[in-house]
């Protein structure tokens, strides 16, 4: 009987449990139904708005791309020594210099630039306190005269306050051209070399100019040490060489140095041809400069702005093919593509395509140098007057080719009637 009662209790308990399970299941299903409907509605809504969502995503990613391009794209303007020249000013004070520079800075920023390329060693001299080169006449009035302040220090600080970067632009070999500067300081390395019979060939007077001869180790070391000094002492955002290397293909420029090289080379083999030897000298210089910079600041970029015609570069000792393919020469290259699309010898698009192919090293950035100074002028048989959007079209072409940015020559042409319309069209693309 106990067993029967127990069995009966078990059966009743099972029925009770089963009933509870059924009730719970019904409640869950009842409550789930609206959720399913809502979920489907949500899914349908998502599907229906998928295209709009993707468009929004594309738009936002496009905006992000524009923002990224805006922050990463090089938008620089060259500031040549002429634009900073205080030698003819009555007031050569620091205040007057900064007023001149701040005007340049303000104009550049208003045009959408993010970097200034400022010429700080135009003639084997310096717009900064140097242990290797005399003060430039640009700031002191005459070469060797201390202006009483440090222009490069001031320019770096002013640029950074304005949110712009600044690259120090150096001419490595030029000492004097057409009587500029009118006098060389007593402590100019030119005088030290020229007055030493053993080193007289380290400098060359040629066609109204005076130049360092890169065939000699001591000359290359002087140039490299001077660049390393800038990297050590100043918070610049980059260092750049311009397009001046050997000033001529004329064999008389460095005949004694080349003859001495050939005499030595013949003892062990065949000497290089003159053009190859000159390129080897410049390559040694560029490599030494690069190593010097990196020994101070590994992430400080070094670049060169060669002529836009690569063949001309090679003939003047600038081995752009090696610089753009091997590691250890440059971080960026900015050919001066001062041509428009109608140029009969070297159209802009052809030149840009050529340089895109020359840059083989993926670690080297390609920037395009654009001729703001030609905009609206009679240059190149008046073809720069055929349109007011030549520079803008060149920017668009460079972007299409995935170039890293642009550099404009020069700051003096960002304003003024001649270039006004062209620059306005440039600003639309940069802002």
C-alpha positions, 0 to 999 in steps of 0.5 A: 500500500505504501508502494502504491501510494508512493507510485501514485504520488510520483505519477501526480508529481509528473503530471504536475511537472508536465503541466508547468513545462507546457505553461512555461513553453506557451508563455515563452513562445507568446512572449517571443512572437513580438520579438521575432516580428520586431527582429524581422522588421529590424532585419528588413529595415536594415536590408532596406537601408543597406544601400543608404548605409553603404553610401553613408559608409562610403561617404564617411570613408571618403571623408576620412580619406580626404582627412587622411590625405589632408594630414598626410599629403605634402603641401609645401612651398619653397622659401628662397633666400631672396624672399628673406633677404635683409641685406638691402633693408635699413632695419635688419633687426630680429623683429624686422626679419620675423615680420617678413617671415611671419608674412610668408608664414601667414600667406602659406597657411591661408593657401592650405600649405602645411610645410615650408622649405626654407633656404638656409645655406644658399652660398656656402654660408648660413642663416644660422649659427654654424661652426662650419660656415660664415653668417650669410649676407642675407641676414647680416648684410655682408657675409660673416656679419653676425645679425645678433639673433638666430634666424633659423631658430626663430623660423622653426619656432614660428612655423611650429607655433603656426602648426606648419612643418619646416625643412631646411633647404641647403645648396651643397656646392655653390659658393658664389654666382654672378657676384652674389654674395659680393664678398666672401668672409675671411673664414669662408672655407673657400678662402681656407682651401684656396690659400692652401696649395695642397687644397686649392683644387677643392674649390673651382672658379668656373663661368663666373661662379665658385663651387666646391669640388665633390671629388675630394673627401674633405669637401664631402665631409665639410658638406655632410658635417654642416648638414648634420649640424642642422639636424643636431641643433635645430628642431627642423622637420626635414632637410633638403638639397636642391638641384645644383650639383656639377654646374657644367658637363665641361671637362675643364671644370675638374680636369686635375682631379679627374686626371689624378683619379685616372692615374691611380685607377689605371694601376688596378684597372680601367678608370670610370668615364668622366660622367660616371666618376662625377656621379660616383662623387655625388653619390658618395656625398649624398650617402654620407649626408644621409648617414650623418642625418640618421646618426642624429635623428633616425626619423628625420627625412632627407630629400632632394629636389632635382631637375624635372628632366632626369637625363639632365640630372644624370649629366650634371652628376645627379644619379637620380636612378640610384637614389630612387631605387637603393636604400641610403640616399634619400627619404623623398624625391621632389623633381621640379616639374616646371612644365605644363601639359602643352610643353612640346619637349616634356609635357607634365604628365609624361614627366610625372609618369617618368618619375613615378617609374623611376622611384623603385624603392617603396620607402621613398616618397615622390612629391611633385614640384610645381611652377607657381611662378609660371602661372598666368605668365608668358612662359613657355610661349604663352601656354600658361595663359591657356587656362587658369587651372593648370596647377589644379589639374597637375595636383589632380593628376599627381593624386591620380598617380598616388604621389605623396604631395606637392611643393610649389615654387615659390612663396612670392607667387602665392599672392599677386595678380599674375597667379591669383586665379590659379592659386584660388583654384589650388586652394579649393583642392587643398582646403 
